[in-house]
């Protein structure tokens, strides 16, 4: 079974869940947000993103993939 771990980053201390939708860097430090979790950018922990984590929270996202085979009868 293949397992992939990534992280979503959301803003702390706000009433709604607000997720980061871009990958800020030294050259482009602006952070864009969305209230829709589907718009959130996946971070793998190895990114060179520049994010002040004292203002944000990381949410671990684990995706498990499995392949199953089943023999079937053909009429």
MOPAC internal coordinates of N, CA, C and O (Angstrom, degrees):
PM7 1SCF
backbone

  N    0.0000 0     0.00 0     0.00 0    0    0    0
  C    1.4413 1     0.00 0     0.00 0    1    0    0
  C    1.5252 1   108.42 1     0.00 0    2    1    0
  O    1.2310 1   121.10 1   -51.56 1    3    2    1
  N    1.3048 1   115.50 1   128.44 1    3    2    1
  C    1.4632 1   121.28 1   178.83 1    5    3    2
  C    1.5294 1   108.74 1   -87.12 1    6    5    3
  O    1.2310 1   121.03 1   -43.33 1    7    6    5
  N    1.3213 1   115.63 1   136.67 1    7    6    5
  C    1.4585 1   120.97 1   179.55 1    9    7    6
  C    1.5235 1   108.72 1  -128.11 1   10    9    7
  O    1.2310 1   120.54 1   -51.58 1   11   10    9
  N    1.3276 1   116.57 1   128.42 1   11   10    9
  C    1.4561 1   122.34 1   179.26 1   13   11   10
  C    1.5250 1   108.92 1  -118.96 1   14   13   11
  O    1.2310 1   120.78 1   -51.90 1   15   14   13
  N    1.3282 1   116.11 1   128.10 1   15   14   13
  C    1.4638 1   121.02 1   179.12 1   17   15   14
  C    1.5224 1   109.10 1  -113.41 1   18   17   15
  O    1.2310 1   120.87 1   -54.09 1   19   18   17
  N    1.3131 1   115.94 1   125.91 1   19   18   17
  C    1.4570 1   122.50 1   173.46 1   21   19   18
  C    1.5278 1   107.63 1  -133.78 1   22   21   19
  O    1.2310 1   120.98 1    -4.00 1   23   22   21
  N    1.3132 1   115.73 1   176.00 1   23   22   21
  C    1.4621 1   120.41 1  -177.96 1   25   23   22
  C    1.5171 1   110.15 1  -131.57 1   26   25   23
  O    1.2310 1   120.80 1   -40.57 1   27   26   25
  N    1.3266 1   116.07 1   139.43 1   27   26   25
  C    1.4508 1   122.92 1   169.59 1   29   27   26
  C    1.5215 1   106.04 1  -101.99 1   30   29   27
  O    1.2310 1   120.41 1   -34.93 1   31   30   29
  N    1.3134 1   116.81 1   145.07 1   31   30   29
  C    1.4624 1   121.16 1  -179.17 1   33   31   30
  C    1.5238 1   108.13 1  -116.02 1   34   33   31
  O    1.2310 1   120.84 1   -52.86 1   35   34   33
  N    1.3418 1   116.01 1   127.14 1   35   34   33
  C    1.4615 1   119.13 1   177.62 1   37   35   34
  C    1.5167 1   110.33 1  -124.66 1   38   37   35
  O    1.2310 1   121.43 1   -22.77 1   39   38   37
  N    1.3142 1   114.86 1   157.23 1   39   38   37
  C    1.4581 1   122.95 1  -179.03 1   41   39   38
  C    1.5265 1   109.72 1   -73.88 1   42   41   39
  O    1.2310 1   120.61 1   -44.40 1   43   42   41
  N    1.3318 1   116.44 1   135.60 1   43   42   41
  C    1.4701 1   121.98 1   178.21 1   45   43   42
  C    1.5208 1   110.55 1   -82.04 1   46   45   43
  O    1.2310 1   121.45 1   -18.09 1   47   46   45
  N    1.3127 1   114.83 1   161.91 1   47   46   45
  C    1.4675 1   123.51 1   168.21 1   49   47   46
  C    1.5235 1   114.48 1    57.04 1   50   49   47
  O    1.2310 1   120.54 1  -141.36 1   51   50   49
  N    1.3361 1   116.57 1    38.64 1   51   50   49
  C    1.4646 1   121.01 1   171.91 1   53   51   50
  C    1.5254 1   107.31 1  -128.51 1   54   53   51
  O    1.2310 1   120.31 1   -23.17 1   55   54   53
  N    1.3233 1   117.02 1   156.83 1   55   54   53
  C    1.4610 1   120.84 1  -176.82 1   57   55   54
  C    1.5267 1   112.58 1   -69.02 1   58   57   55
  O    1.2310 1   120.12 1   139.83 1   59   58   57
  N    1.3270 1   117.37 1   -40.17 1   59   58   57
  C    1.4665 1   121.55 1   179.87 1   61   59   58
  C    1.5204 1   110.16 1   -96.21 1   62   61   59
  O    1.2310 1   120.82 1   -24.22 1   63   62   61
  N    1.3429 1   116.03 1   155.78 1   63   62   61
  C    1.4634 1   120.06 1   172.30 1   65   63   62
  C    1.5260 1   107.58 1   -76.03 1   66   65   63
  O    1.2310 1   120.71 1   -59.26 1   67   66   65
  N    1.3216 1   116.25 1   120.74 1   67   66   65
  C    1.4642 1   122.21 1  -179.11 1   69   67   66
  C    1.5216 1   107.49 1  -124.71 1   70   69   67
  O    1.2310 1   120.39 1   -63.96 1   71   70   69
  N    1.3471 1   116.87 1   116.04 1   71   70   69
  C    1.4565 1   123.40 1  -172.24 1   73   71   70
  C    1.5290 1   111.80 1  -103.64 1   74   73   71
  O    1.2310 1   120.97 1   -31.20 1   75   74   73
  N    1.3311 1   115.75 1   148.80 1   75   74   73
  C    1.4642 1   121.28 1   174.77 1   77   75   74
  C    1.5285 1   108.73 1   -74.13 1   78   77   75
  O    1.2310 1   120.81 1   -46.54 1   79   78   77
  N    1.3396 1   116.06 1   133.46 1   79   78   77
  C    1.4619 1   120.64 1  -177.69 1   81   79   78
  C    1.5237 1   113.47 1  -112.88 1   82   81   79
  O    1.2310 1   120.14 1  -179.69 1   83   82   81
  N    1.3243 1   117.33 1     0.31 1   83   82   81
  C    1.4681 1   119.94 1   178.56 1   85   83   82
  C    1.5239 1   109.39 1  -134.29 1   86   85   83
  O    1.2310 1   120.51 1    -3.30 1   87   86   85
  N    1.3067 1   116.64 1   176.70 1   87   86   85
  C    1.4664 1   122.00 1  -179.76 1   89   87   86
  C    1.5276 1   107.85 1  -113.77 1   90   89   87
  O    1.2310 1   119.80 1   -89.30 1   91   90   89
  N    1.3536 1   117.99 1    90.70 1   91   90   89
  C    1.4647 1   120.22 1  -178.93 1   93   91   90
  C    1.5266 1   111.65 1   -65.38 1   94   93   91
  O    1.2310 1   120.90 1   -31.92 1   95   94   93
  N    1.3206 1   115.89 1   148.08 1   95   94   93
  C    1.4664 1   121.08 1  -179.69 1   97   95   94
  C    1.5248 1   109.14 1  -137.29 1   98   97   95
  O    1.2310 1   120.90 1    -0.13 1   99   98   97
  N    1.3082 1   115.88 1   179.87 1   99   98   97
  C    1.4661 1   120.33 1   178.06 1  101   99   98
  C    1.5285 1   109.96 1   -61.82 1  102  101   99
  O    1.2310 1   120.30 1   138.18 1  103  102  101
  N    1.3357 1   117.03 1   -41.82 1  103  102  101
  C    1.4667 1   121.14 1  -178.68 1  105  103  102
  C    1.5275 1   112.86 1   -74.55 1  106  105  103
  O    1.2310 1   120.08 1   147.74 1  107  106  105
  N    1.3372 1   117.46 1   -32.26 1  107  106  105
  C    1.4657 1   123.17 1  -179.57 1  109  107  106
  C    1.5258 1   108.77 1  -130.00 1  110  109  107
  O    1.2310 1   119.79 1  -100.16 1  111  110  109
  N    1.3402 1   118.01 1    79.84 1  111  110  109
  C    1.4682 1   121.31 1  -172.13 1  113  111  110
  C    1.5302 1   115.44 1   -79.51 1  114  113  111
  O    1.2310 1   119.58 1   172.93 1  115  114  113
  N    1.3339 1   118.41 1    -7.07 1  115  114  113
  C    1.4655 1   119.81 1  -178.07 1  117  115  114
  C    1.5233 1   110.76 1   -64.80 1  118  117  115
  O    1.2310 1   121.05 1   -43.59 1  119  118  117
  N    1.3318 1   115.60 1   136.41 1  119  118  117
  C    1.4641 1   121.75 1   178.69 1  121  119  118
  C    1.5190 1   108.03 1  -107.70 1  122  121  119
  O    1.2310 1   120.78 1   -47.78 1  123  122  121
  N    1.3320 1   116.12 1   132.22 1  123  122  121
  C    1.4580 1   121.91 1   177.57 1  125  123  122
  C    1.5294 1   107.95 1  -109.07 1  126  125  123
  O    1.2310 1   120.70 1   -36.14 1  127  126  125
  N    1.3386 1   116.26 1   143.86 1  127  126  125
  C    1.4580 1   121.81 1  -174.72 1  129  127  126
  C    1.5247 1   111.46 1  -126.25 1  130  129  127
  O    1.2310 1   121.29 1   -21.06 1  131  130  129
  N    1.3368 1   115.13 1   158.94 1  131  130  129
  C    1.4569 1   122.26 1   173.29 1  133  131  130
  C    1.5243 1   108.70 1  -146.93 1  134  133  131
  O    1.2310 1   120.81 1   -29.90 1  135  134  133
  N    1.3226 1   116.05 1   150.10 1  135  134  133
  C    1.4657 1   120.19 1   174.75 1  137  135  134
  C    1.5270 1   111.40 1   -85.34 1  138  137  135
  O    1.2310 1   120.31 1   171.43 1  139  138  137
  N    1.3178 1   117.01 1    -8.57 1  139  138  137
  C    1.4581 1   121.79 1  -179.68 1  141  139  138
  C    1.5282 1   109.69 1   -91.92 1  142  141  139
  O    1.2310 1   120.30 1   -62.60 1  143  142  141
  N    1.3261 1   117.02 1   117.40 1  143  142  141
  C    1.4696 1   120.79 1  -177.68 1  145  143  142
  C    1.5302 1   111.71 1   -62.01 1  146  145  143
  O    1.2310 1   119.82 1   150.61 1  147  146  145
  N    1.3246 1   117.95 1   -29.39 1  147  146  145
  C    1.4740 1   120.22 1   178.96 1  149  147  146
  C    1.5220 1   112.18 1   -64.92 1  150  149  147
  O    1.2310 1   119.93 1   157.10 1  151  150  149
  N    1.3268 1   117.73 1   -22.90 1  151  150  149
  C    1.4660 1   121.91 1   177.96 1  153  151  150
  C    1.5263 1   112.61 1   -83.17 1  154  153  151
  O    1.2310 1   120.26 1   168.65 1  155  154  153
  N    1.3221 1   117.12 1   -11.35 1  155  154  153
  C    1.4700 1   121.16 1  -175.00 1  157  155  154
  C    1.5244 1   111.09 1   -65.03 1  158  157  155
  O    1.2310 1   121.03 1   -39.27 1  159  158  157
  N    1.3296 1   115.64 1   140.73 1  159  158  157
  C    1.4650 1   122.69 1   178.09 1  161  159  158
  C    1.5210 1   108.89 1   -81.53 1  162  161  159
  O    1.2310 1   120.30 1   -46.44 1  163  162  161
  N    1.3281 1   117.03 1   133.56 1  163  162  161
  C    1.4671 1   121.62 1   174.91 1  165  163  162
  C    1.5229 1   109.18 1   -81.51 1  166  165  163
  O    1.2310 1   120.62 1   -49.22 1  167  166  165
  N    1.3194 1   116.43 1   130.78 1  167  166  165
  C    1.4628 1   122.82 1   175.38 1  169  167  166
  C    1.5191 1   107.42 1  -112.48 1  170  169  167
  O    1.2310 1   120.43 1   -42.00 1  171  170  169
  N    1.3442 1   116.79 1   138.00 1  171  170  169
  C    1.4665 1   119.56 1  -178.17 1  173  171  170
  C    1.5217 1   113.10 1   -99.54 1  174  173  171
  O    1.2310 1   119.82 1  -176.12 1  175  174  173
  N    1.3031 1   117.95 1     3.88 1  175  174  173
  C    1.4616 1   121.28 1   179.79 1  177  175  174
  C    1.5142 1   112.99 1    87.86 1  178  177  175
  O    1.2310 1   119.95 1   166.20 1  179  178  177
  N    1.3174 1   117.70 1   -13.80 1  179  178  177
  C    1.4600 1   122.29 1   179.92 1  181  179  178
  C    1.5282 1   110.68 1  -105.52 1  182  181  179
  O    1.2310 1   120.59 1  -176.37 1  183  182  181
  N    1.3198 1   116.48 1     3.63 1  183  182  181
  C    1.4614 1   121.55 1  -178.46 1  185  183  182
  C    1.5212 1   110.70 1   -67.36 1  186  185  183
  O    1.2310 1   121.11 1   -27.56 1  187  186  185
  N    1.2882 1   115.48 1   152.44 1  187  186  185
  C    1.4607 1   121.19 1   174.55 1  189  187  186
  C    1.5256 1   110.08 1   -95.62 1  190  189  187
  O    1.2310 1   120.89 1  -147.31 1  191  190  189
  N    1.3160 1   115.90 1    32.69 1  191  190  189
  C    1.4574 1   120.76 1  -179.44 1  193  191  190
  C    1.5261 1   110.03 1   -72.68 1  194  193  191
  O    1.2310 1   121.38 1   -31.41 1  195  194  193
  N    1.3215 1   114.96 1   148.59 1  195  194  193
  C    1.4642 1   121.44 1   179.39 1  197  195  194
  C    1.5291 1   107.26 1  -109.30 1  198  197  195
  O    1.2310 1   120.82 1   -80.76 1  199  198  197
  N    1.3362 1   116.04 1    99.24 1  199  198  197
  C    1.4632 1   121.65 1  -177.76 1  201  199  198
  C    1.5198 1   108.37 1  -132.50 1  202  201  199
  O    1.2310 1   120.63 1   -50.51 1  203  202  201
  N    1.3242 1   116.40 1   129.49 1  203  202  201
  C    1.4620 1   121.56 1   176.50 1  205  203  202
  C    1.5286 1   107.90 1   -77.98 1  206  205  203
  O    1.2310 1   120.38 1   -78.70 1  207  206  205
  N    1.3281 1   116.88 1   101.30 1  207  206  205
  C    1.4619 1   120.98 1  -174.88 1  209  207  206
  C    1.5272 1   112.79 1   -75.57 1  210  209  207
  O    1.2310 1   119.38 1   174.45 1  211  210  209
  N    1.3256 1   118.79 1    -5.55 1  211  210  209
  C    1.4655 1   119.07 1   173.26 1  213  211  210
  C    1.5289 1   110.22 1   -72.92 1  214  213  211
  O    1.2310 1   120.32 1   161.76 1  215  214  213
  N    1.3411 1   117.00 1   -18.24 1  215  214  213
  C    1.4627 1   121.98 1   179.00 1  217  215  214
  C    1.5239 1   112.35 1  -105.15 1  218  217  215
  O    1.2310 1   120.27 1   179.40 1  219  218  217
  N    1.3357 1   117.09 1    -0.60 1  219  218  217
  C    1.4575 1   121.77 1  -174.84 1  221  219  218
  C    1.5281 1   111.18 1  -133.38 1  222  221  219
  O    1.2310 1   121.13 1   -17.18 1  223  222  221
  N    1.3297 1   115.45 1   162.82 1  223  222  221
  C    1.4579 1   123.07 1   176.57 1  225  223  222
  C    1.5238 1   108.33 1  -124.96 1  226  225  223
  O    1.2310 1   120.52 1   -41.40 1  227  226  225
  N    1.3306 1   116.61 1   138.60 1  227  226  225
  C    1.4648 1   121.09 1   176.70 1  229  227  226
  C    1.5251 1   109.09 1   -93.52 1  230  229  227
  O    1.2310 1   120.76 1   -41.49 1  231  230  229
  N    1.3281 1   116.16 1   138.51 1  231  230  229
  C    1.4553 1   122.70 1   177.18 1  233  231  230
  C    1.5192 1   107.25 1  -118.07 1  234  233  231
  O    1.2310 1   120.58 1   -60.11 1  235  234  233
  N    1.3218 1   116.49 1   119.89 1  235  234  233
  C    1.4639 1   121.17 1  -178.67 1  237  235  234
  C    1.5281 1   109.45 1   -76.00 1  238  237  235
  O    1.2310 1   121.15 1   -49.76 1  239  238  237
  N    1.3333 1   115.40 1   130.24 1  239  238  237
  C    1.4668 1   122.48 1   179.04 1  241  239  238
  C    1.5262 1   107.38 1  -118.66 1  242  241  239
  O    1.2310 1   120.30 1   -62.86 1  243  242  241
  N    1.3282 1   117.04 1   117.14 1  243  242  241
  C    1.4571 1   122.05 1  -179.68 1  245  243  242
  C    1.5217 1   108.70 1  -112.81 1  246  245  243
  O    1.2310 1   120.73 1   -56.25 1  247  246  245
  N    1.3339 1   116.20 1   123.75 1  247  246  245
  C    1.4599 1   122.18 1   177.48 1  249  247  246
  C    1.5180 1   107.24 1  -113.04 1  250  249  247
  O    1.2310 1   120.83 1   -57.19 1  251  250  249
  N    1.3381 1   116.01 1   122.81 1  251  250  249
  C    1.4667 1   121.22 1   179.86 1  253  251  250
  C    1.5220 1   108.44 1  -110.57 1  254  253  251
  O    1.2310 1   121.62 1   -53.95 1  255  254  253
  N    1.3227 1   114.51 1   126.05 1  255  254  253
  C    1.4589 1   120.59 1  -179.89 1  257  255  254
  C    1.5203 1   108.94 1  -116.15 1  258  257  255
  O    1.2310 1   120.90 1   -45.31 1  259  258  257
  N    1.3161 1   115.89 1   134.69 1  259  258  257
  C    1.4603 1   119.17 1   176.09 1  261  259  258
  C    1.5246 1   108.71 1  -135.45 1  262  261  259
  O    1.2310 1   120.97 1   -28.67 1  263  262  261
  N    1.3072 1   115.75 1   151.33 1  263  262  261
  C    1.4561 1   122.27 1   177.54 1  265  263  262
  C    1.5157 1   108.01 1  -115.16 1  266  265  263
  O    1.2310 1   120.86 1   -51.81 1  267  266  265
  N    1.3249 1   115.96 1   128.19 1  267  266  265
  C    1.4580 1   120.65 1  -179.74 1  269  267  266
  C    1.5240 1   108.96 1  -121.63 1  270  269  267
  O    1.2310 1   121.02 1   -39.17 1  271  270  269
  N    1.3219 1   115.65 1   140.83 1  271  270  269
  C    1.4539 1   122.13 1   177.77 1  273  271  270
  C    1.5173 1   108.48 1  -117.45 1  274  273  271
  O    1.2310 1   121.27 1   -38.78 1  275  274  273
  N    1.3293 1   115.17 1   141.22 1  275  274  273
  C    1.4512 1   120.12 1   179.96 1  277  275  274
  C    1.5229 1   108.13 1  -142.85 1  278  277  275
  O    1.2310 1   120.69 1   -50.65 1  279  278  277
  N    1.3060 1   116.29 1   129.35 1  279  278  277
  C    1.4553 1   120.45 1   177.45 1  281  279  278
  C    1.5201 1   108.33 1   -79.69 1  282  281  279
  O    1.2310 1   120.61 1   -47.58 1  283  282  281
  N    1.3335 1   116.44 1   132.42 1  283  282  281
  C    1.4620 1   120.72 1  -177.67 1  285  283  282
  C    1.5194 1   109.87 1  -122.87 1  286  285  283
  O    1.2310 1   121.11 1   -26.08 1  287  286  285
  N    1.3069 1   115.49 1   153.92 1  287  286  285
  C    1.4626 1   121.82 1   177.34 1  289  287  286
  C    1.5243 1   109.05 1   -84.14 1  290  289  287
  O    1.2310 1   120.93 1   -36.52 1  291  290  289
  N    1.3202 1   115.82 1   143.48 1  291  290  289
  C    1.4542 1   120.95 1   177.72 1  293  291  290
  C    1.5142 1   108.22 1  -117.89 1  294  293  291
  O    1.2310 1   120.29 1   -53.48 1  295  294  293
  N    1.3286 1   117.05 1   126.52 1  295  294  293
  C    1.4768 1   121.06 1   179.87 1  297  295  294
  C    1.4986 1   111.04 1   -95.20 1  298  297  295
  O    1.2310 1   120.10 1   180.00 1  299  298  297

